[in-house]
Every structure is written in structure tokens, then in C-alpha cells.
């Protein structure tokens, strides 16, 4: 198996962060305003991943 590169590690960290943010946004125990902010953050993280690690870079 090939060794991971710093770019791979950055992508893995970004995906993990996106997953954690998305899961937190689904937590119905949080106030709706907090969930809305978390949804916005998740959308920004997804856009960053697409921009920084997508095939068109």
C-alpha cells in the first residue's frame, strides 16, 4: 500500500471535520439557530474540499 502524503492527510482531516460538523448539525437537542450555523459550516467545508481536492484543481 502506498504511503500517504501530506495532501492525503489534509483531505482525510477535512472529510472527518465535515462528517463531525454534519453529524452535529443533525443533533435535534441543539437549538435550531445552532443547527443552522452548523449546516452553513458544513456547506463551507464541503465547498473547500471540492475546491482544494477536486479533480479540477
N, CA, C and O atoms as a GROMACS GRO file, in nm:
protein
  228
    1UNK      N    1   0.084  -0.117   0.000
    1UNK     CA    2   0.000   0.000   0.000
    1UNK      C    3   0.090   0.124   0.000
    1UNK      O    4   0.187   0.130   0.075
    2UNK      N    5   0.057   0.223  -0.083
    2UNK     CA    6   0.142   0.342  -0.090
    2UNK      C    7   0.134   0.424   0.039
    2UNK      O    8   0.034   0.421   0.111
    3UNK      N    9   0.240   0.494   0.066
    3UNK     CA   10   0.246   0.582   0.182
    3UNK      C   11   0.153   0.702   0.159
    3UNK      O   12   0.141   0.751   0.047
    4UNK      N   13   0.089   0.748   0.264
    4UNK     CA   14   0.006   0.866   0.250
    4UNK      C   15   0.094   0.990   0.242
    4UNK      O   16   0.204   0.994   0.299
    5UNK      N   17   0.045   1.090   0.173
    5UNK     CA   18   0.117   1.215   0.157
    5UNK      C   19   0.054   1.321   0.248
    5UNK      O   20  -0.056   1.301   0.299
    6UNK      N   21   0.123   1.433   0.267
    6UNK     CA   22   0.060   1.541   0.346
    6UNK      C   23  -0.073   1.585   0.286
    6UNK      O   24  -0.166   1.621   0.359
    7UNK      N   25  -0.085   1.584   0.152
    7UNK     CA   26  -0.211   1.620   0.087
    7UNK      C   27  -0.321   1.520   0.123
    7UNK      O   28  -0.436   1.558   0.145
    8UNK      N   29  -0.285   1.391   0.130
    8UNK     CA   30  -0.381   1.289   0.170
    8UNK      C   31  -0.429   1.314   0.313
    8UNK      O   32  -0.548   1.309   0.341
    9UNK      N   33  -0.334   1.342   0.401
    9UNK     CA   34  -0.369   1.366   0.541
    9UNK      C   35  -0.459   1.487   0.555
    9UNK      O   36  -0.552   1.487   0.635
   10UNK      N   37  -0.432   1.591   0.477
   10UNK     CA   38  -0.516   1.711   0.480
   10UNK      C   39  -0.657   1.677   0.434
   10UNK      O   40  -0.755   1.724   0.493
   11UNK      N   41  -0.669   1.597   0.330
   11UNK     CA   42  -0.801   1.556   0.281
   11UNK      C   43  -0.874   1.472   0.385
   11UNK      O   44  -0.992   1.495   0.411
   12UNK      N   45  -0.806   1.377   0.445
   12UNK     CA   46  -0.869   1.293   0.547
   12UNK      C   47  -0.918   1.377   0.664
   12UNK      O   48  -1.028   1.354   0.716
   13UNK      N   49  -0.837   1.473   0.706
   13UNK     CA   50  -0.877   1.562   0.816
   13UNK      C   51  -0.999   1.646   0.777
   13UNK      O   52  -1.090   1.665   0.858
   14UNK      N   53  -1.001   1.695   0.654
   14UNK     CA   54  -1.113   1.777   0.607
   14UNK      C   55  -1.242   1.696   0.600
   14UNK      O   56  -1.348   1.744   0.639
   15UNK      N   57  -1.233   1.573   0.553
   15UNK     CA   58  -1.350   1.486   0.544
   15UNK      C   59  -1.401   1.450   0.683
   15UNK      O   60  -1.522   1.449   0.707
   16UNK      N   61  -1.310   1.421   0.774
   16UNK     CA   62  -1.351   1.390   0.911
   16UNK      C   63  -1.418   1.511   0.976
   16UNK      O   64  -1.518   1.496   1.047
   17UNK      N   65  -1.365   1.628   0.952
   17UNK     CA   66  -1.423   1.750   1.007
   17UNK      C   67  -1.562   1.775   0.948
   17UNK      O   68  -1.654   1.815   1.019
   18UNK      N   69  -1.577   1.751   0.819
   18UNK     CA   70  -1.707   1.765   0.754
   18UNK      C   71  -1.807   1.668   0.815
   18UNK      O   72  -1.921   1.707   0.844
   19UNK      N   73  -1.767   1.545   0.836
   19UNK     CA   74  -1.856   1.445   0.895
   19UNK      C   75  -1.898   1.483   1.036
   19UNK      O   76  -2.015   1.469   1.072
   20UNK      N   77  -1.804   1.530   1.115
   20UNK     CA   78  -1.836   1.569   1.252
   20UNK      C   79  -1.931   1.688   1.254
   20UNK      O   80  -2.024   1.692   1.334
   21UNK      N   81  -1.909   1.784   1.167
   21UNK     CA   82  -1.996   1.902   1.160
   21UNK      C   83  -2.135   1.863   1.113
   21UNK      O   84  -2.235   1.911   1.167
   22UNK      N   85  -2.142   1.777   1.013
   22UNK     CA   86  -2.272   1.732   0.962
   22UNK      C   87  -2.350   1.657   1.069
   22UNK      O   88  -2.470   1.679   1.086
   23UNK      N   89  -2.282   1.569   1.141
   23UNK     CA   90  -2.349   1.495   1.249
   23UNK      C   91  -2.398   1.588   1.358
   23UNK      O   92  -2.509   1.571   1.409
   24UNK      N   93  -2.318   1.687   1.394
   24UNK     CA   94  -2.360   1.782   1.497
   24UNK      C   95  -2.481   1.862   1.451
   24UNK      O   96  -2.570   1.892   1.531
   25UNK      N   97  -2.485   1.896   1.322
   25UNK     CA   98  -2.598   1.974   1.269
   25UNK      C   99  -2.728   1.895   1.275
   25UNK      O  100  -2.836   1.954   1.274
   26UNK      N  101  -2.720   1.765   1.280
   26UNK     CA  102  -2.840   1.680   1.288
   26UNK      C  103  -2.889   1.658   1.431
   26UNK      O  104  -2.995   1.600   1.452
   27UNK      N  105  -2.813   1.705   1.528
   27UNK     CA  106  -2.847   1.684   1.668
   27UNK      C  107  -2.970   1.767   1.705
   27UNK      O  108  -2.962   1.889   1.718
   28UNK      N  109  -3.082   1.701   1.720
   28UNK     CA  110  -3.208   1.770   1.748
   28UNK      C  111  -3.212   1.828   1.889
   28UNK      O  112  -3.304   1.903   1.922
   29UNK      N  113  -3.115   1.794   1.972
   29UNK     CA  114  -3.108   1.850   2.105
   29UNK      C  115  -3.050   1.992   2.106
   29UNK      O  116  -3.059   2.063   2.206
   30UNK      N  117  -2.992   2.032   1.994
   30UNK     CA  118  -2.937   2.167   1.984
   30UNK      C  119  -3.044   2.265   1.938
   30UNK      O  120  -3.138   2.225   1.870
   31UNK      N  121  -3.031   2.390   1.975
   31UNK     CA  122  -3.127   2.490   1.927
   31UNK      C  123  -3.120   2.502   1.774
   31UNK      O  124  -3.014   2.483   1.715
   32UNK      N  125  -3.234   2.532   1.711
   32UNK     CA  126  -3.237   2.543   1.565
   32UNK      C  127  -3.133   2.642   1.509
   32UNK      O  128  -3.075   2.617   1.403
   33UNK      N  129  -3.111   2.752   1.578
   33UNK     CA  130  -3.014   2.851   1.529
   33UNK      C  131  -2.873   2.791   1.524
   33UNK      O  132  -2.798   2.818   1.430
   34UNK      N  133  -2.838   2.713   1.623
   34UNK     CA  134  -2.706   2.648   1.625
   34UNK      C  135  -2.697   2.546   1.513
   34UNK      O  136  -2.594   2.537   1.445
   35UNK      N  137  -2.802   2.471   1.494
   35UNK     CA  138  -2.804   2.372   1.385
   35UNK      C  139  -2.790   2.440   1.250
   35UNK      O  140  -2.722   2.388   1.161
   36UNK      N  141  -2.856   2.555   1.232
   36UNK     CA  142  -2.844   2.628   1.106
   36UNK      C  143  -2.700   2.672   1.081
   36UNK      O  144  -2.650   2.660   0.969
   37UNK      N  145  -2.634   2.721   1.185
   37UNK     CA  146  -2.495   2.763   1.170
   37UNK      C  147  -2.407   2.643   1.135
   37UNK      O  148  -2.318   2.652   1.050
   38UNK      N  149  -2.432   2.530   1.200
   38UNK     CA  150  -2.354   2.410   1.170
   38UNK      C  151  -2.378   2.363   1.026
   38UNK      O  152  -2.284   2.317   0.960
   39UNK      N  153  -2.500   2.375   0.976
   39UNK     CA  154  -2.527   2.340   0.835
   39UNK      C  155  -2.447   2.432   0.742
   39UNK      O  156  -2.392   2.386   0.642
   40UNK      N  157  -2.442   2.560   0.775
   40UNK     CA  158  -2.365   2.654   0.693
   40UNK      C  159  -2.216   2.619   0.696
   40UNK      O  160  -2.150   2.622   0.592
   41UNK      N  161  -2.165   2.586   0.812
   41UNK     CA  162  -2.023   2.549   0.824
   41UNK      C  163  -1.996   2.422   0.743
   41UNK      O  164  -1.894   2.413   0.675
   42UNK      N  165  -2.086   2.324   0.752
   42UNK     CA  166  -2.068   2.200   0.675
   42UNK      C  167  -2.067   2.228   0.525
   42UNK      O  168  -1.987   2.170   0.451
   43UNK      N  169  -2.154   2.317   0.480
   43UNK     CA  170  -2.157   2.352   0.337
   43UNK      C  171  -2.026   2.418   0.295
   43UNK      O  172  -1.974   2.391   0.187
   44UNK      N  173  -1.972   2.505   0.381
   44UNK     CA  174  -1.843   2.569   0.352
   44UNK      C  175  -1.731   2.466   0.347
   44UNK      O  176  -1.644   2.472   0.261
   45UNK      N  177  -1.733   2.371   0.441
   45UNK     CA  178  -1.630   2.267   0.443
   45UNK      C  179  -1.637   2.180   0.317
   45UNK      O  180  -1.534   2.145   0.259
   46UNK      N  181  -1.759   2.148   0.275
   46UNK     CA  182  -1.775   2.068   0.152
   46UNK      C  183  -1.723   2.144   0.031
   46UNK      O  184  -1.658   2.086  -0.056
   47UNK      N  185  -1.751   2.273   0.024
   47UNK     CA  186  -1.702   2.354  -0.087
   47UNK      C  187  -1.550   2.363  -0.085
   47UNK      O  188  -1.486   2.358  -0.190
   48UNK      N  189  -1.492   2.376   0.035
   48UNK     CA  190  -1.346   2.380   0.047
   48UNK      C  191  -1.284   2.249   0.000
   48UNK      O  192  -1.182   2.250  -0.068
   49UNK      N  193  -1.345   2.138   0.036
   49UNK     CA  194  -1.293   2.007  -0.007
   49UNK      C  195  -1.298   1.999  -0.159
   49UNK      O  196  -1.201   1.957  -0.223
   50UNK      N  197  -1.411   2.038  -0.217
   50UNK     CA  198  -1.425   2.032  -0.363
   50UNK      C  199  -1.321   2.122  -0.430
   50UNK      O  200  -1.261   2.085  -0.531
   51UNK      N  201  -1.300   2.239  -0.374
   51UNK     CA  202  -1.206   2.334  -0.433
   51UNK      C  203  -1.061   2.287  -0.416
   51UNK      O  204  -0.982   2.293  -0.511
   52UNK      N  205  -1.027   2.242  -0.298
   52UNK     CA  206  -0.888   2.207  -0.268
   52UNK      C  207  -0.847   2.067  -0.310
   52UNK      O  208  -0.729   2.040  -0.330
   53UNK      N  209  -0.944   1.977  -0.325
   53UNK     CA  210  -0.910   1.837  -0.352
   53UNK      C  211  -0.987   1.779  -0.469
   53UNK      O  212  -0.976   1.660  -0.497
   54UNK      N  213  -1.064   1.861  -0.537
   54UNK     CA  214  -1.142   1.812  -0.650
   54UNK      C  215  -1.054   1.784  -0.772
   54UNK      O  216  -0.936   1.816  -0.773
   55UNK      N  217  -1.113   1.725  -0.871
   55UNK     CA  218  -1.037   1.686  -0.990
   55UNK      C  219  -1.001   1.804  -1.077
   55UNK      O  220  -0.912   1.793  -1.162
   56UNK      N  221  -1.068   1.917  -1.059
   56UNK     CA  222  -1.042   2.033  -1.145
   56UNK      C  223  -0.938   2.129  -1.092
   56UNK      O  224  -0.924   2.239  -1.145
   57UNK      N  225  -0.864   2.090  -0.989
   57UNK     CA  226  -0.770   2.187  -0.933
   57UNK      C  227  -0.644   2.198  -1.009
   57UNK      O  228  -0.556   2.276  -0.972
   0.00000   0.00000   0.00000
